[in-house]
Amino acid sequence: MLKIGISSCFMYPDPSRLVFGPKNLAYVESDMFRYVAQNGVLPVLIPDLGSDGLEQILKALDGFVFQGGTDLAPQTYGEEPIKDGRWLGDPYRDSYEMEIMDFAVRQKKPILAICRGVQLLNVYYGGTLYQDIATQLPHSITHRDAEKYDNLVHQLSFETGKTLEKIYGNIENPTVNSVHHQGIKTLGKGLETLARCLEDGMIEAVEVKMAPNKNIIGVQWHPEFSVGKGEPLLDPLKLYNYFIEKVKNQ
């Protein structure tokens, strides 16, 4: 059985929380577990054990999924917050996930990076982010709506001849959900754009050009939220199957 590691989301001590109020929590959103747990695949939530305790677990994994969640901290990519007290991100989670990503890249392991994950991938390779798209790019479309959540959608434009076009073919009006207020500003070195938002040109998917067998790919949308929803949304299992083939063939 293939073992796919999923990076944890964190919740920190909160006295107002009745259950585990004073404790740190590590979790995964349930759709992500269902998305990863396909036939022959065991999803493994990667614990926060620090460097000494983590490496042996990482060595046992066949591939890595970086899930969505809180913002990256501006200092992680060398910036100051554009507004005091806003969009400060989670530097602790950044550090935890950067260590995992560094291991996966150095060991040439397949990576599927989703939403926050693709932003993390971009920062790992030296890129930067828009801390808030609506503030810094007022001409952009709305990329996050708390009420609509994953029912907010937009169309993509695939880069001709690149990996996503090869995965999905020449389909009309490729459409994805949109649940993010941050996005790629400066593309990281060694990354290649695979798709953009059709309406405003925001980068929506990337891959690492020099990764062996093109085994590192990241998308800004949440494919795990689209399982079973059908057209016009892109079939999320085609993307996942691409990733799993990379895991099997490494």
C-alpha positions as CSV (number, residue, x, y, z in Angstrom):
1,M,0.0,0.0,0.0
2,L,1.3,3.5,-0.9
3,K,1.8,5.8,2.0
4,I,1.0,9.5,1.2
5,G,1.9,12.0,3.9
6,I,-0.4,15.0,4.4
7,S,1.0,18.1,6.1
8,S,-1.0,19.1,9.2
9,C,-3.1,22.1,9.8
10,F,-2.7,23.5,13.4
11,M,-4.9,25.0,16.0
12,Y,-3.2,26.6,19.0
13,P,-4.3,26.9,22.7
14,D,-7.5,28.8,23.0
15,P,-9.2,29.2,26.5
16,S,-12.5,29.8,24.8
17,R,-12.5,26.4,23.2
18,L,-14.3,24.0,25.5
19,V,-12.6,20.8,24.2
20,F,-8.8,20.7,24.3
21,G,-8.8,24.4,25.0
22,P,-5.2,24.6,26.4
23,K,-3.8,22.1,23.9
24,N,-2.2,22.3,20.4
25,L,-4.2,20.4,17.7
26,A,-3.1,19.0,14.4
27,Y,-5.8,18.1,11.8
28,V,-6.8,17.5,8.2
29,E,-10.0,18.6,6.6
30,S,-12.2,15.5,5.9
31,D,-12.5,16.0,2.2
32,M,-8.8,15.8,1.9
33,F,-8.6,12.4,3.7
34,R,-11.3,11.1,1.3
35,Y,-9.5,12.5,-1.7
36,V,-6.1,11.0,-0.8
37,A,-7.5,7.6,0.4
38,Q,-8.1,6.1,-3.0
39,N,-7.7,2.3,-3.6
40,G,-4.3,1.2,-2.5
41,V,-3.4,4.5,-0.8
42,L,-3.0,5.1,2.9
43,P,-3.2,8.8,3.9
44,V,-0.8,9.7,6.8
45,L,-1.2,12.9,8.7
46,I,2.3,14.1,9.4
47,P,2.8,14.9,13.1
48,D,4.6,17.9,14.5
49,L,7.5,16.2,16.3
50,G,10.4,18.5,15.6
51,S,13.3,17.6,13.4
52,D,14.6,14.7,15.5
53,G,11.4,12.8,15.6
54,L,10.2,13.7,12.1
55,E,12.8,12.3,9.7
56,Q,12.1,8.6,10.3
57,I,8.5,9.1,9.6
58,L,9.2,11.1,6.4
59,K,11.5,8.4,5.2
60,A,8.6,5.9,5.3
61,L,6.4,8.0,3.0
62,D,6.1,7.6,-0.7
63,G,4.7,11.0,-1.6
64,F,3.5,14.2,0.0
65,V,0.4,16.4,-0.2
66,F,0.5,19.9,1.2
67,Q,-3.0,21.0,2.1
68,G,-4.7,24.4,2.4
69,G,-5.4,26.4,5.5
70,T,-4.0,29.6,7.1
71,D,-1.9,32.2,5.3
72,L,1.9,32.0,5.1
73,A,3.6,34.7,7.2
74,P,5.0,37.6,5.2
75,Q,8.4,37.1,6.9
76,T,8.6,33.6,5.5
77,Y,9.1,35.2,2.1
78,G,11.1,38.3,3.3
79,E,8.3,40.9,3.5
80,E,6.6,43.0,6.2
81,P,2.8,43.0,6.6
82,I,1.2,45.4,4.2
83,K,-1.4,46.3,7.0
84,D,-0.7,46.2,10.7
85,G,-2.4,43.3,12.4
86,R,-3.8,41.8,9.1
87,W,-2.8,38.6,7.2
88,L,0.0,37.8,9.6
89,G,-0.1,34.1,8.7
90,D,1.3,31.2,10.7
91,P,5.1,31.2,10.9
92,Y,5.1,28.1,13.1
93,R,3.3,26.1,10.5
94,D,5.5,27.6,7.7
95,S,8.6,26.3,9.5
96,Y,7.1,22.8,10.0
97,E,6.0,22.5,6.4
98,M,9.2,24.0,4.9
99,E,11.1,21.2,6.7
100,I,8.9,18.6,5.2
101,M,9.0,20.2,1.7
102,D,12.8,20.4,1.9
103,F,13.0,16.7,2.7
104,A,10.6,15.8,-0.1
105,V,12.5,17.9,-2.7
106,R,15.9,16.6,-1.6
107,Q,14.7,13.0,-1.7
108,K,13.1,13.6,-5.1
109,K,9.7,12.5,-3.8
110,P,6.5,13.4,-5.6
111,I,4.6,16.4,-4.3
112,L,1.0,17.6,-4.8
113,A,0.6,21.1,-3.4
114,I,-2.9,22.5,-2.9
115,C,-4.0,26.1,-2.2
116,R,-1.7,27.2,0.7
117,G,0.5,24.3,-0.5
118,V,1.2,25.9,-3.9
119,Q,2.0,29.2,-2.2
120,L,4.4,27.3,0.1
121,L,6.0,25.7,-2.9
122,N,6.4,29.0,-4.6
123,V,8.0,30.5,-1.5
124,Y,10.3,27.5,-1.0
125,Y,11.7,28.2,-4.5
126,G,12.3,31.9,-3.6
127,G,9.0,33.4,-4.8
128,T,6.7,35.9,-3.1
129,L,2.9,36.2,-2.5
130,Y,0.2,38.8,-2.7
131,Q,-0.7,39.2,1.0
132,D,-4.2,40.2,-0.1
133,I,-5.3,40.0,-3.7
134,A,-8.2,42.5,-3.4
135,T,-5.9,45.1,-1.7
136,Q,-2.9,44.7,-3.9
137,L,-4.7,43.9,-7.2
138,P,-8.0,45.8,-7.1
139,H,-8.7,44.9,-10.8
140,S,-8.8,41.2,-10.0
141,I,-11.9,39.1,-9.7
142,T,-13.1,37.9,-6.3
143,H,-11.1,34.8,-5.4
144,R,-12.6,34.2,-2.0
145,D,-16.2,34.5,-0.6
146,A,-16.8,33.2,2.9
147,E,-20.5,32.5,2.2
148,K,-20.1,30.9,-1.2
149,Y,-16.8,29.2,-0.2
150,D,-16.1,26.4,-2.7
151,N,-19.2,27.3,-4.7
152,L,-17.3,30.3,-5.9
153,V,-15.7,29.3,-9.3
154,H,-13.8,30.7,-12.2
155,Q,-12.4,29.5,-15.5
156,L,-8.8,28.6,-16.2
157,S,-6.5,29.2,-19.2
158,F,-4.0,26.3,-19.6
159,E,-0.5,27.0,-20.8
160,T,-0.3,25.4,-24.2
161,G,1.6,22.1,-24.3
162,K,2.2,22.0,-20.6
163,T,1.3,19.4,-18.0
164,L,-2.2,20.4,-17.1
165,E,-3.3,20.6,-20.7
166,K,-1.8,17.1,-21.2
167,I,-3.7,15.9,-18.1
168,Y,-7.1,17.3,-19.1
169,G,-6.8,17.6,-22.9
170,N,-8.4,20.3,-25.0
171,I,-11.6,20.8,-22.9
172,E,-13.9,23.8,-23.1
173,N,-14.2,26.2,-20.2
174,P,-12.0,24.5,-17.6
175,T,-13.5,25.6,-14.3
176,V,-12.3,25.4,-10.7
177,N,-13.3,26.5,-7.3
178,S,-11.7,29.6,-5.7
179,V,-11.1,29.7,-1.9
180,H,-8.1,32.0,-1.5
181,H,-7.3,35.6,-0.8
182,Q,-3.5,35.3,-1.3
183,G,-1.7,34.2,-4.5
184,I,1.6,34.0,-6.3
185,K,3.1,37.4,-7.0
186,T,6.8,36.7,-8.0
187,L,7.2,33.2,-9.4
188,G,9.9,31.1,-7.7
189,K,13.1,30.2,-9.5
190,G,12.8,26.9,-11.3
191,L,9.0,27.0,-11.4
192,E,6.9,27.0,-14.5
193,T,3.3,28.3,-14.8
194,L,0.8,25.7,-16.0
195,A,-2.5,27.7,-15.8
196,R,-3.8,31.1,-15.0
197,C,-7.2,32.5,-14.0
198,L,-8.9,33.3,-17.4
199,E,-10.5,36.5,-16.0
200,D,-7.5,38.3,-14.4
201,G,-4.4,36.3,-15.1
202,M,-3.6,35.1,-11.6
203,I,-1.2,32.1,-11.6
204,E,-3.3,29.1,-10.7
205,A,-1.0,26.1,-11.2
206,V,2.8,25.5,-11.4
207,E,5.3,22.7,-11.6
208,V,9.0,22.4,-10.8
209,K,10.8,22.3,-14.2
210,M,13.8,20.3,-13.1
211,A,11.9,17.8,-10.8
212,P,12.5,14.2,-11.9
213,N,9.7,12.9,-14.2
214,K,7.8,16.2,-13.5
215,N,6.8,14.8,-10.1
216,I,6.1,18.1,-8.3
217,I,2.9,20.0,-9.2
218,G,0.8,22.6,-7.3
219,V,-2.6,24.1,-7.9
220,Q,-4.3,27.1,-6.3
221,W,-7.8,25.5,-6.2
222,H,-9.1,22.7,-4.0
223,P,-9.6,19.6,-6.1
224,E,-10.6,17.6,-3.0
225,F,-13.7,19.8,-2.7
226,S,-14.9,18.9,-6.2
227,V,-15.0,15.1,-6.0
228,G,-18.3,13.9,-7.4
229,K,-19.5,17.3,-8.5
230,G,-19.0,16.8,-12.2
231,E,-18.9,19.4,-15.0
232,P,-18.1,22.2,-15.5
233,L,-15.5,21.6,-12.7
234,L,-12.3,19.9,-13.7
235,D,-12.3,16.2,-12.7
236,P,-10.2,16.2,-9.5
237,L,-9.3,12.6,-9.8
238,K,-7.4,13.1,-13.1
239,L,-5.0,15.4,-11.2
240,Y,-4.7,13.0,-8.3
241,N,-4.2,10.0,-10.6
242,Y,-1.4,11.9,-12.3
243,F,0.3,12.4,-8.9
244,I,-0.2,8.8,-7.9
245,E,1.4,7.6,-11.2
246,K,4.4,9.7,-10.3
247,V,4.5,8.0,-6.9
248,K,4.3,4.6,-8.4
249,N,7.0,5.3,-11.0
250,Q,9.6,7.0,-8.9
